[in-house]
Amino acid sequence: MGAGASSASRGGGPSAAAVEAGFAAADADHDGTLSAAELGELMQRAGLKWAPERIAAQLKALDGDGDGKVDLDDFRRGVEDLVKVAELA
């Protein structure tokens, strides 16, 4: 496996296709980014009842380029980080 392979691609998390499908399903307006409202809806569907302040903080943490939205690359990094944390648990 090459140096660029992620833990998710080794079976420790969702496949790239699954991450992309999850992102696409959450991107309600199909603009290629997740807004705070879309991220909040995604968390709610995952069974998490987050306050708007927590959603805003998570969006800021995921937003790699500071544009106020989460694009697919930001989302992918966030999922990979979650997998890493889960592997440590």
Backbone as a printed PyTorch tensor [residue, N CA C, xyz], in Angstrom:
tensor([[[  0.8450,  -1.1740,   0.0000],
         [  0.0000,   0.0000,   0.0000],
         [  0.8880,   1.2330,   0.0000]],

        [[  0.5780,   2.2250,  -0.8140],
         [  1.4110,   3.4110,  -0.9820],
         [  1.3600,   4.3420,   0.2060]],

        [[  2.2980,   5.2710,   0.2410],
         [  2.3990,   6.2090,   1.3520],
         [  1.1690,   7.0950,   1.4660]],

        [[  0.4660,   7.3280,   0.3770],
         [ -0.7000,   8.2080,   0.4090],
         [ -1.9780,   7.5100,   0.8090]],

        [[ -1.9210,   6.2060,   1.0650],
         [ -3.1260,   5.4640,   1.4070],
         [ -3.5870,   5.8430,   2.8060]],

        [[ -4.8810,   6.0230,   2.9580],
         [ -5.4210,   6.3880,   4.2610],
         [ -5.8480,   5.1480,   5.0140]],

        [[ -6.0650,   5.3040,   6.3120],
         [ -6.5340,   4.1930,   7.1110],
         [ -7.9060,   3.7430,   6.6380]],

        [[ -8.7130,   4.6680,   6.1180],
         [-10.0320,   4.3040,   5.6340],
         [ -9.9200,   3.3410,   4.4620]],

        [[ -8.9100,   3.5090,   3.6240],
         [ -8.7820,   2.6280,   2.4750],
         [ -8.2430,   1.2670,   2.8630]],

        [[ -7.7050,   1.1040,   4.0890],
         [ -7.2190,  -0.1840,   4.5580],
         [ -8.3180,  -0.9600,   5.2550]],

        [[ -9.5210,  -0.4740,   5.2450],
         [-10.6080,  -1.1770,   5.8800],
         [-10.9450,  -0.6480,   7.2590]],

        [[-10.2530,   0.3590,   7.7500],
         [-10.5010,   0.9150,   9.0590],
         [-11.6070,   1.9430,   9.0790]],

        [[-12.2140,   2.2070,   7.9650],
         [-13.2660,   3.2050,   7.9010],
         [-14.0140,   3.0830,   6.5970]],

        [[-14.8530,   4.0450,   6.3240],
         [-15.6540,   3.9920,   5.0960],
         [-14.7850,   4.1470,   3.8420]],

        [[-15.2490,   3.5580,   2.7620],
         [-14.5440,   3.6960,   1.4860],
         [-14.6690,   5.1240,   0.9830]],

        [[-13.7990,   5.4730,   0.0420],
         [-13.8620,   6.8090,  -0.5640],
         [-15.2310,   7.0390,  -1.1930]],

        [[-15.7770,   6.0100,  -1.8310],
         [-17.0920,   6.1420,  -2.4570],
         [-18.1720,   6.4050,  -1.4130]],

        [[-18.0650,   5.7490,  -0.2560],
         [-19.0530,   5.9500,   0.8080],
         [-18.9530,   7.3630,   1.3800]],

        [[-17.7340,   7.8700,   1.5380],
         [-17.5500,   9.2360,   2.0400],
         [-18.1430,  10.2220,   1.0460]],

        [[-17.8640,  10.0270,  -0.2370],
         [-18.4080,  10.9250,  -1.2650],
         [-19.9210,  10.8570,  -1.3070]],

        [[-20.4820,   9.6590,  -1.1600],
         [-21.9370,   9.5120,  -1.1630],
         [-22.5530,  10.1990,   0.0490]],

        [[-21.9120,  10.0770,   1.2070],
         [-22.4010,  10.7500,   2.4100],
         [-22.3690,  12.2580,   2.2630]],

        [[-21.2850,  12.7510,   1.6760],
         [-21.1730,  14.1850,   1.4290],
         [-22.2740,  14.6410,   0.4710]],

        [[-22.4440,  13.9190,  -0.6220],
         [-23.4550,  14.2940,  -1.6190],
         [-24.8550,  14.2950,  -1.0150]],

        [[-25.1330,  13.3250,  -0.1570],
         [-26.4510,  13.2540,   0.4790],
         [-26.6680,  14.4330,   1.4180]],

        [[-25.6110,  14.8970,   2.0680],
         [-25.7260,  16.0200,   3.0000],
         [-25.7840,  17.3660,   2.2850]],

        [[-25.2570,  17.4340,   1.0660],
         [-25.2010,  18.6840,   0.2960],
         [-26.5540,  18.9500,  -0.3560]],

        [[-27.5050,  19.4130,   0.4650],
         [-28.9020,  19.5600,   0.0230],
         [-29.0650,  20.4900,  -1.1690]],

        [[-28.2670,  21.5520,  -1.2430],
         [-28.4220,  22.5010,  -2.3490],
         [-27.4800,  22.2020,  -3.5150]],

        [[-26.7230,  21.1270,  -3.4040],
         [-25.8350,  20.6410,  -4.4780],
         [-24.8440,  21.6950,  -4.9690]],

        [[-24.3290,  22.5020,  -4.0180],
         [-23.3420,  23.5140,  -4.4210],
         [-21.8990,  23.0550,  -4.2120]],

        [[-21.7240,  21.8110,  -3.7700],
         [-20.3800,  21.2770,  -3.5740],
         [-19.7630,  21.6100,  -2.2370]],

        [[-20.5630,  22.2030,  -1.3410],
         [-20.0910,  22.5140,   0.0020],
         [-21.2060,  22.2310,   1.0020]],

        [[-20.8200,  22.0790,   2.2700],
         [-21.8010,  21.9370,   3.3440],
         [-21.8250,  23.2250,   4.1580]],

        [[-22.9900,  23.7970,   4.2760],
         [-23.1900,  24.9730,   5.1290],
         [-23.4040,  24.4920,   6.5610]],

        [[-23.4970,  25.4320,   7.4820],
         [-23.7850,  25.0850,   8.8710],
         [-25.1220,  24.3530,   8.9750]],

        [[-26.1140,  24.8040,   8.2290],
         [-27.4280,  24.1510,   8.2620],
         [-27.3380,  22.7160,   7.7500]],

        [[-26.6070,  22.5030,   6.6650],
         [-26.4600,  21.1480,   6.1120],
         [-25.6590,  20.2530,   7.0560]],

        [[-24.6200,  20.7990,   7.6760],
         [-23.8370,  20.0290,   8.6340],
         [-24.6980,  19.6660,   9.8410]],

        [[-25.5090,  20.6080,  10.2940],
         [-26.4200,  20.3410,  11.4060],
         [-27.4140,  19.2500,  11.0830]],

        [[-27.9550,  19.2650,   9.8770],
         [-28.8940,  18.2300,   9.4430],
         [-28.1980,  16.8710,   9.3920]],

        [[-26.9610,  16.8400,   8.9050],
         [-26.1900,  15.5950,   8.8590],
         [-25.9850,  15.0470,  10.2700]],

        [[-25.6240,  15.9040,  11.2030],
         [-25.4220,  15.4660,  12.5860],
         [-26.7260,  14.9480,  13.1880]],

        [[-27.8310,  15.6210,  12.8790],
         [-29.1290,  15.1880,  13.3920],
         [-29.4870,  13.8040,  12.8440]],

        [[-29.2380,  13.5720,  11.5550],
         [-29.5110,  12.2510,  10.9690],
         [-28.6220,  11.1780,  11.5760]],

        [[-27.4510,  11.5850,  12.0760],
         [-26.5380,  10.6420,  12.7340],
         [-26.9200,  10.4300,  14.1990]],

        [[-28.0000,  11.0790,  14.6320],
         [-28.4790,  10.9070,  15.9930],
         [-27.8700,  11.8600,  16.9930]],

        [[-27.1730,  12.8900,  16.5120],
         [-26.5340,  13.8650,  17.3920],
         [-27.3630,  15.1370,  17.4330]],

        [[-27.7370,  15.5480,  18.6150],
         [-28.5370,  16.7630,  18.8010],
         [-27.6170,  17.8920,  19.2460]],

        [[-26.9470,  18.5120,  18.2930],
         [-25.9780,  19.5600,  18.5980],
         [-26.6270,  20.9330,  18.5720]],

        [[-26.2140,  21.7740,  19.5200],
         [-26.6430,  23.1730,  19.5460],
         [-25.9900,  23.9090,  18.3790]],

        [[-26.6140,  24.9850,  17.9190],
         [-26.0390,  25.7560,  16.8080],
         [-24.5880,  26.1850,  17.0470]],

        [[-24.2440,  26.4860,  18.2920],
         [-22.8770,  26.8920,  18.6040],
         [-21.8800,  25.7550,  18.3650]],

        [[-22.2910,  24.5380,  18.6950],
         [-21.4110,  23.3850,  18.4800],
         [-21.2690,  23.0970,  16.9940]],

        [[-22.3470,  23.2310,  16.2510],
         [-22.2920,  23.0330,  14.8030],
         [-21.3440,  24.0570,  14.1790]],

        [[-21.4670,  25.3140,  14.6120],
         [-20.5940,  26.3710,  14.0860],
         [-19.1310,  26.0770,  14.4130]],

        [[-18.8690,  25.5960,  15.6160],
         [-17.4940,  25.2690,  16.0080],
         [-16.9560,  24.1060,  15.1790]],

        [[-17.7930,  23.1020,  14.9290],
         [-17.3590,  21.9600,  14.1200],
         [-17.1130,  22.3850,  12.6830]],

        [[-17.9780,  23.2360,  12.1470],
         [-17.7740,  23.7230,  10.7880],
         [-16.4510,  24.4730,  10.6940]],

        [[-16.1670,  25.3040,  11.6870],
         [-14.9110,  26.0550,  11.6910],
         [-13.7170,  25.1050,  11.7650]],

        [[-13.8310,  24.0450,  12.5660],
         [-12.7390,  23.0770,  12.6970],
         [-12.5080,  22.3060,  11.3970]],

        [[-13.5750,  22.0130,  10.6750],
         [-13.4620,  21.2500,   9.4300],
         [-13.0670,  22.1100,   8.2350]],

        [[-13.3730,  23.3880,   8.2840],
         [-13.2090,  24.3010,   7.1500],
         [-11.7320,  24.6120,   6.9090]],

        [[-11.1210,  23.8540,   6.0180],
         [ -9.6910,  23.9700,   5.7690],
         [ -9.2530,  25.2810,   5.1400]],

        [[-10.1040,  25.9050,   4.3320],
         [ -9.6900,  27.1270,   3.6460],
         [-10.3330,  28.3960,   4.2050]],

        [[-11.1170,  28.2590,   5.2650],
         [-11.6780,  29.4260,   5.9330],
         [-12.7920,  30.1260,   5.1900]],

        [[-13.4530,  29.4360,   4.2550],
         [-14.5130,  30.0870,   3.4860],
         [-15.8870,  29.9750,   4.1420]],

        [[-15.9420,  29.3560,   5.3180],
         [-17.2130,  29.2480,   6.0270],
         [-18.0550,  28.0660,   5.6210]],

        [[-17.5170,  27.2180,   4.7550],
         [-18.2320,  26.0240,   4.3120],
         [-17.2510,  24.8560,   4.2790]],

        [[-17.8060,  23.6530,   4.2890],
         [-17.0100,  22.4340,   4.2500],
         [-17.1310,  21.8340,   2.8570]],

        [[-16.0000,  21.7520,   2.1380],
         [-16.0350,  21.1060,   0.8230],
         [-15.6960,  19.6240,   0.9840]],

        [[-15.6910,  18.8870,  -0.1120],
         [-15.4670,  17.4460,  -0.0490],
         [-14.1100,  17.1120,   0.5610]],

        [[-13.0710,  17.8510,   0.2250],
         [-11.7500,  17.5850,   0.7990],
         [-11.7560,  17.8060,   2.3100]],

        [[-12.3990,  18.8740,   2.7690],
         [-12.5270,  19.1340,   4.2010],
         [-13.2640,  17.9760,   4.8720]],

        [[-14.3630,  17.5560,   4.2600],
         [-15.1910,  16.4800,   4.7940],
         [-14.3990,  15.1810,   4.8680]],

        [[-13.6750,  14.8850,   3.8030],
         [-12.8630,  13.6670,   3.7440],
         [-11.8230,  13.6650,   4.8690]],

        [[-11.1470,  14.7920,   5.0700],
         [-10.1580,  14.8890,   6.1620],
         [-10.8270,  14.6890,   7.5160]],

        [[-12.0050,  15.2370,   7.6840],
         [-12.7330,  15.0720,   8.9440],
         [-13.0850,  13.6230,   9.2160]],

        [[-13.5320,  12.9130,   8.1880],
         [-13.8490,  11.4910,   8.3390],
         [-12.5760,  10.7090,   8.6580]],

        [[-11.4870,  11.0020,   7.9530],
         [-10.2180,  10.3110,   8.2200],
         [ -9.7540,  10.5600,   9.6440]],

        [[ -9.9350,  11.7840,  10.1550],
         [ -9.5590,  12.0910,  11.5320],
         [-10.4160,  11.2910,  12.5150]],

        [[-11.7100,  11.1600,  12.2230],
         [-12.5940,  10.3670,  13.0930],
         [-12.1590,   8.9070,  13.1200]],

        [[-11.7660,   8.3750,  11.9720],
         [-11.3010,   6.9960,  11.9030],
         [-10.0470,   6.8220,  12.7440]],

        [[ -9.1190,   7.7710,  12.6500],
         [ -7.8950,   7.7000,  13.4460],
         [ -8.2040,   7.6950,  14.9420]],

        [[ -9.1150,   8.5520,  15.3590],
         [ -9.4960,   8.6060,  16.7730],
         [-10.1330,   7.2870,  17.1970]],

        [[-10.9970,   6.7460,  16.3560],
         [-11.6570,   5.4740,  16.6690],
         [-10.6510,   4.3360,  16.7790]],

        [[ -9.6210,   4.3550,  15.9430],
         [ -8.6010,   3.3120,  15.9830],
         [ -7.7780,   3.3870,  17.2640]],

        [[ -7.6640,   4.5790,  17.8540],
         [ -6.9060,   4.7470,  19.0930],
         [ -7.7080,   4.3150,  20.3170]],

        [[ -9.0200,   4.3140,  20.1700],
         [ -9.9000,   3.9900,  21.3160],
         [ -9.8590,   2.5240,  21.6710]]])
